[in-house]
Amino acid sequence: MVFALIKERKSPPDRRVVLSPEMCKEVVQTFPDVEIIVESSDIRVFPDQQYRDAGFEVTEDVSRADVMLGVKEVPIDALIANRKYFFFSHTIKKQPYNRKLLKAILEKKIELYDHETIVKRNGARLIGFGRYAGLVGTYNGFRALGLRDGLFELPKVETLPDLRAMKHELDKIVIPQNLRVLLSGTGKVAKGAKEILDHLNISEVPDANYLTRSFTEPVYCIIDVMEYNRRTDGKAGDKLEFYNDPSGYESDFMKYAKVTDMFIAGHFYGTGAPYLFSREDARHPDFNINLVADISCDVDGPVASTLRASTISDPFYGYDPATESETAFNAHGAITVMAVDNLPCELPKDASEGFGQMFSRWVIPAFFNGDADGILHRAKITTAQGTLTERFSYLQDFVEE
């Protein structure tokens, strides 16, 4: 079976790749029936020559491959019919901007496997870039703090070679002694954010202490959905119940907003769930948050200050609660916002290496063990016959619009 690492063609350029040269070597050593070819790319974080040096063919034409491995959406005119493709398609939530892409995939009878749909039986994601979004997003949050308040200057992550260098830059800064940081979420994004907070030697405290005590050192608190949501009838909340039907819940976030300086949004927001804080909440005299690193980046949604996604080149803006509009990131009275929606792109080497480890652990073996764990079966969105799989049949009306 021939796998191809395809060139990333989406703009702005993405330097990540599914498998590094070293990971390619591990895959072919473990699975002798695998052949890996590499489509030539002048933007990939690992240059073509590194793949050649590792013993892999680099070519302009990868059409002989059976399975195409990419990261971002593949342009319609670059799709090769009757192949298997892996990439983040951004179609499973009926994203209108990719309707034509999904229709083209069906017309070309491509088997589409979305990285986002590679899950365990219980639906938990097996692979992704979440950790790296958390790492970079939290670093960027402190970079914004330093620039806004004139405390320190951190370089952009994209100018650094790797995660080690990024952490080395953090070793040079001094965090304000009275800083209180709130982190929402418990998944890979939040774990990446926590890794940075711990590296900065900021003390983690439980929410009961965070809400009631004063501190003479910087502290952070991690909250999950049952901490920042409550049932409207006053009864005890249930996490599973909330996930199944959040309609009987309301936000209880304000108690944290009153005592927080910096909020790192690393949670997953489900449709229909209460917003964490509204525009009205942000105007409340007790609302104390003045910096939001919104890694989740749900625009005009659960975090009221996130008016739009920002960019790697221009990552910060301000939210004026009084006018509910955008302003300068360092404007007086504004909430400073970091809402970059492609954070792992800033750390392409480490992100690619980490992603490749997960992909080679969970996905590659499924092609050779009869898909014993059902990973490919669950992940497949479209079939070689040009139809949607049963699991994703709900997209039919979306395709036909």
URTA-V782909 format. One line per field, one symbol per residue. phi: phi as a letter, one per 40 degrees, with the letter a starting at -180 (. if undefined). psi: psi as a letter, one per 30 degrees, with the letter a starting at -180 (. if undefined). burial: 1 if it has 9 or more other ideal C-beta (glycine too) atoms within 8 Angstrom, else 0. Layout:
# URTA-V782909
phi->???
psi->???
burial->???
This chain:
# URTA-V782909
phi->.bbbccccbcbcdbccacbcdccdccccccbcccbbbbcdacbdcbcdcccccchbcbacbbccccbbbbbcdcddcccbcgbcbbaccfbcbgcccbccccccccccfccbbcdcccbcccgcccbibddcccccccdccccccccccgcabccccccbcacdccccccccbbcdcbcbbbbbhbccccccccdcccccgcccbccccdcbbcbbacbbbbbbdccbbacccgcccbccdcccacccbbcbcdccccbbcbbbcbccbcdgccccacccdcccdccbcbabccccfccfbcbdcccaccbccbcbabbcccbfbcaccbccgcccbbbcbbddccbccccccccccccccbcddccbbgfdcgcccccccbbccgbccdcbcccdccccc
psi->kkkkjlkkfkklkkfllekleeeeeeefeejffkkklkkkkgfkfjleeeeeffgkkklfjgfflekkjldlkkkeffkklhlkkkljfhffghjefgeeeeeeeeeghkjkjkefgjllegfkkelageeeeeeeeeeeeeeeeeeegheljklkeffleaeeeeeeeffflkkkfgkkkkkklgaeeeeeeeeeeeeghkkkkleeeeffllkglkllkkklefegllkfgflklkeeeeeejgfgllkhfeeeffgkekkjjglkjkkflkkekleeeffkffjfkgkjjieehjkhbfjffiflkalefifkllkjeefhlkakfgkkflkkkjhkghefffheeeeeeeeeeeefeeeeffffggheggeeeefkellfghlkleegfffeeeef.
burial->01111101010001111111101111110010010111110001010101110101011001001011111111000011001111111111000001101111110111111111111000001111111111111111111111110000010010010100111011001010001111111011111111111101011110100110001001111111101110100000101001000100101111011111111111101000111110001101001110111111111001111110110100111111100000101010011111110011111111111111111101111110001000110111111001011001001001100
